[in-house]
Amino acid sequence: MNSEEFKSIWLPLSGRFYRVAFYILESQEDAEDAVQDLFSRLWKMRDSLGSVKNPVAFGITVIRNICLDKLRSKQANRTIKPAPEVFESVPDPDADLNASLIGKQNLEKIRSCMARLPDKQREVLESRVFKGLSFQEIANRTGMSEVNVRVKLSNARKNLKRMIEHEDD
């Protein structure tokens, strides 16, 4: 496919592709980037585009996959607050009384949320954070594999964070 054919077939569809990208990504800049990525990919594969029977369907499928990849990479880049930061509110014995009371209230909130966690998640979280056990030690005590311990700990932290944020609302 030469450049004139490419321009006449694919460029008029850019509005449709943009609308699909904007619907998925909900951001003008990200949608524009996705459409640009689409046309870059299409141009690289222009020699095989002659066999495409439905350019609209093909383009929408490709733009959808590009958008989903962008969403996945954004989600992977999101950071979850590590456990030590969640537990920073533990009162310092040298702190003034007001700070100590606030710390105790926060600790009580954390403990009440932890009590609502599933048993295995709570056990793994307490062993890791409060007892300072290694993943291997927790695995030996619970009879789970180290990988399972890591997953349970990650899920426990996520659930605990959600519960704490929900109580703040």
C-alpha positions as CSV (number, residue, x, y, z in Angstrom):
1,M,0.0,0.0,0.0
2,N,1.4,3.4,-1.0
3,S,1.1,6.6,0.9
4,E,-1.9,7.9,-1.2
5,E,-3.9,4.7,-0.6
6,F,-3.0,4.8,3.1
7,K,-4.2,8.5,3.4
8,S,-7.4,7.8,1.5
9,I,-8.4,4.7,3.5
10,W,-7.1,5.3,7.0
11,L,-6.8,9.0,7.7
12,P,-10.6,9.7,7.2
13,L,-11.2,7.1,10.1
14,S,-9.1,9.0,12.6
15,G,-12.1,10.7,14.1
16,R,-13.7,7.4,14.9
17,F,-10.5,6.0,16.3
18,Y,-10.1,9.1,18.5
19,R,-13.7,8.8,19.9
20,V,-13.1,5.1,20.8
21,A,-9.8,6.0,22.5
22,F,-11.3,9.0,24.4
23,Y,-14.2,6.8,25.5
24,I,-11.8,4.2,27.0
25,L,-9.1,6.5,28.3
26,E,-11.2,9.5,29.3
27,S,-8.4,11.9,28.6
28,Q,-7.9,14.0,25.5
29,E,-4.1,13.8,25.6
30,D,-4.0,10.1,26.1
31,A,-6.6,9.5,23.4
32,E,-4.5,11.6,20.9
33,D,-1.4,9.7,21.9
34,A,-3.2,6.4,21.3
35,V,-4.4,7.5,17.9
36,Q,-0.9,8.5,17.0
37,D,0.4,5.1,18.2
38,L,-2.3,3.5,16.0
39,F,-1.3,5.3,12.9
40,S,2.4,4.6,13.6
41,R,1.6,0.9,13.8
42,L,-0.6,0.9,10.8
43,W,2.1,2.7,8.8
44,K,4.7,0.1,9.8
45,M,2.4,-2.7,8.6
46,R,1.1,-0.9,5.5
47,D,2.3,-3.6,3.2
48,S,-0.1,-6.1,4.8
49,L,-3.0,-3.7,5.1
50,G,-4.3,-4.4,1.6
51,S,-5.7,-7.7,2.9
52,V,-7.8,-6.0,5.6
53,K,-11.5,-6.3,4.5
54,N,-13.0,-3.9,7.1
55,P,-10.6,-1.1,8.0
56,V,-12.9,0.4,10.6
57,A,-13.2,-2.9,12.6
58,F,-9.5,-3.6,12.3
59,G,-8.6,-0.1,13.4
60,I,-11.0,-0.1,16.3
61,T,-9.6,-3.4,17.5
62,V,-6.1,-2.1,17.3
63,I,-6.9,1.2,19.1
64,R,-8.8,-0.7,21.8
65,N,-5.8,-2.9,22.5
66,I,-3.5,0.2,22.6
67,C,-5.8,1.9,25.1
68,L,-6.0,-1.2,27.3
69,D,-2.2,-1.4,27.3
70,K,-2.0,2.2,28.4
71,L,-4.5,1.6,31.2
72,R,-2.6,-1.5,32.3
73,S,0.7,0.4,32.4
74,K,-0.9,3.3,34.4
75,Q,-2.3,0.8,36.9
76,A,1.0,-0.9,37.2
77,N,2.7,2.4,37.9
78,R,0.2,3.3,40.7
79,T,1.9,2.9,44.0
80,I,0.3,1.4,47.1
81,K,1.2,2.8,50.4
82,P,3.6,0.4,52.1
83,A,2.7,-1.0,55.5
84,P,5.3,1.0,57.5
85,E,3.6,4.2,56.4
86,V,0.2,2.9,57.4
87,F,1.5,2.1,60.8
88,E,3.3,5.4,61.3
89,S,0.5,6.6,63.6
90,V,1.7,4.4,66.5
91,P,2.2,6.8,69.4
92,D,5.7,7.8,70.3
93,P,6.3,7.7,74.1
94,D,8.2,11.0,73.9
95,A,5.4,12.8,72.0
96,D,3.1,15.2,73.8
97,L,-0.3,14.0,75.2
98,N,-2.4,15.3,72.3
99,A,-0.3,13.6,69.6
100,S,-0.3,10.5,71.8
101,L,-4.2,10.5,71.9
102,I,-4.4,11.0,68.2
103,G,-1.9,8.1,67.7
104,K,-3.9,5.9,70.0
105,Q,-7.1,6.7,68.1
106,N,-5.4,5.9,64.8
107,L,-4.0,2.7,66.2
108,E,-7.4,1.6,67.4
109,K,-8.9,2.3,63.9
110,I,-6.1,0.2,62.4
111,R,-6.7,-2.6,64.8
112,S,-10.5,-2.6,64.3
113,C,-9.9,-2.7,60.5
114,M,-7.4,-5.5,60.9
115,A,-9.9,-7.5,63.0
116,R,-12.2,-7.5,59.9
117,L,-9.6,-8.9,57.6
118,P,-9.8,-12.6,56.7
119,D,-8.0,-14.8,59.2
120,K,-5.0,-15.8,57.0
121,Q,-4.5,-12.2,55.8
122,R,-4.6,-10.9,59.4
123,E,-2.2,-13.6,60.6
124,V,0.3,-12.9,57.8
125,L,0.1,-9.1,58.3
126,E,0.5,-9.3,62.1
127,S,3.4,-11.7,61.7
128,R,5.2,-9.5,59.2
129,V,4.5,-6.0,60.6
130,F,4.3,-6.5,64.4
131,K,6.5,-9.6,64.9
132,G,8.9,-8.7,62.1
133,L,9.0,-12.3,60.8
134,S,10.5,-13.1,57.4
135,F,8.4,-14.6,54.6
136,Q,10.1,-17.9,55.1
137,E,9.3,-17.9,58.9
138,I,5.7,-17.0,58.2
139,A,5.5,-19.7,55.6
140,N,6.8,-22.3,58.0
141,R,4.4,-21.2,60.8
142,T,1.3,-21.1,58.5
143,G,2.1,-24.0,56.2
144,M,1.8,-21.8,53.1
145,S,4.4,-21.3,50.4
146,E,6.4,-18.1,50.5
147,V,4.7,-16.9,47.3
148,N,1.3,-17.4,48.9
149,V,2.5,-15.5,52.0
150,R,3.6,-12.6,49.8
151,V,0.2,-12.6,48.0
152,K,-1.7,-12.7,51.3
153,L,0.4,-9.9,52.7
154,S,-0.2,-7.8,49.6
155,N,-4.0,-8.4,49.7
156,A,-4.1,-7.7,53.4
157,R,-2.4,-4.3,52.9
158,K,-4.7,-3.4,50.1
159,N,-7.8,-4.4,52.0
160,L,-6.6,-2.6,55.1
161,K,-5.9,0.6,53.2
162,R,-9.3,0.5,51.6
163,M,-11.0,-0.1,55.0
164,I,-9.1,2.8,56.6
165,E,-9.9,5.1,53.7
166,H,-13.5,4.1,53.8
167,E,-13.7,4.9,57.6
168,D,-12.2,8.3,57.0
169,D,-15.0,9.2,54.5
